[in-house]
């Protein structure tokens, strides 16, 4: 069973969260803002971080598969329905998003046994793992590019530039209105079509509608605040971005699970990753797309269990 609660963070941000039965601490924990199940003693502790245009509920099947042995928490990221959603795009810069997750982890009693992240969640978590490695023991990244390889590919790969062209549209000032038109007509194709999106049932669509109706400005501000998007001319910010290796090197043991049918994030993003992630394992999944969490939740849960097992072996 999945329970919902609000985590009130010391810097004034509130994140709506979902946790499995193993992590649920009851109404008193939810009201106080404490992370249910944290500091309760036994059992592994895992945090699951979603991307765009998703929400915390995408992890429900994974959480249910891991209960009751593994205590999970899945926060609704800043800007998404139910969580704090500042209007200024600058509030979605990496340092603020990292601060949210770091505070949530610390509130629950760090370090986490495993931090799992997909898509935009992964973009934030790569930075957190590099800057605050003491907050986690292991990292699982699912179809989310490391900032150094993403910057490289955006600068040098015409294929990745084309695959990422949608980001320019998402930064338009009228993107919210355009995406909301005609029952979110422009958002559904993000998930693919046909056999790839069999998981997108009417009930699942209703869950997505509920989140999107809660507001799209926050989620789109992630793109507006980031310099890592295709250049749109010689004066583009991308041309001036330089990442210091020391600032983006992740030294915690890291496993990357990658659906190879991802149309937006191409395989070149995995090349040379070991330069910035010295303790790295890459697991490629040929029959999965970017939406592997929806497509193969059992596999994702099994990977979590395997990583937790190797951490205690």
NORBELGI-V511668 format. One record per pair of residues at least 24 apart in sequence whose C-alpha atoms are under 7 Angstrom apart, sorted by the first residue. I is the first residue (numbers start at 1). GAP is how many residues later the second one is. Records with the same first field share a line. If there is no record, write none. Layout:
I: GAP  GAP
This chain:
1: 63
2: 58
5: 25
6: 24  27
7: 26  27  28
8: 25
9: 94  95
13: 71
14: 69  70
15: 60  61  62  63  68  69
16: 59  60  66  67
17: 56  57  58  59
18: 38  55  56  57
19: 53  54  55
20: 43  44  47  51  52
21: 46  47
22: 45  46  47  48  49
23: 48  49
34: 73  74
35: 72  73
37: 34
38: 70  71
39: 69  70
43: 26  27  28
44: 26  27  69
45: 25  26  27  67  68  69
46: 25  26  27  66  67  68  69
47: 25  26  27  67  68  69
48: 25  26  67  68  69
49: 25  26  67  68  69  72
50: 67  68  69  70  71
51: 67  68  69  70
52: 67  68  167
58: 236
61: 236
62: 235  236  238  239
65: 236
66: 235
79: 139  140
80: 135  138  139
81: 130  133  134
85: 133
87: 131
89: 132  135  136
90: 135
92: 129  130  133
93: 132  133
94: 30
97: 27
98: 26  30
105: 30
110: 25
111: 24  25  26
112: 24  25
113: 24  25
114: 24  25
115: 24  25
116: 24  25
117: 24  25
118: 24  25  26
119: 24  25
120: 24
127: 121
129: 121
130: 117  118  119  120
131: 116
133: 119
137: 115
138: 114  115  116
139: 113  114  115  116
140: 114  115  116
141: 114  115  116
142: 114  115  116
143: 114  115  116  147
145: 124
148: 95
149: 120  124
150: 119
151: 77
153: 116
154: 76
160: 106
161: 69
163: 100  101  102
164: 66  100
165: 65
167: 56  62
170: 50  53
171: 49  52  53
176: 40  41
199: 95  96
248: 28
249: 27  28
250: 26  27
251: 26  27  28
252: 27
253: 26  27
254: 25  26  27
255: 25  26  27
256: 25  26  27
257: 25  26  27
258: 25  26  27
259: 25  26  27  28  29  30  31  33
260: 24  25  26  28  29
261: 25  26  27  28  29
262: 27  28
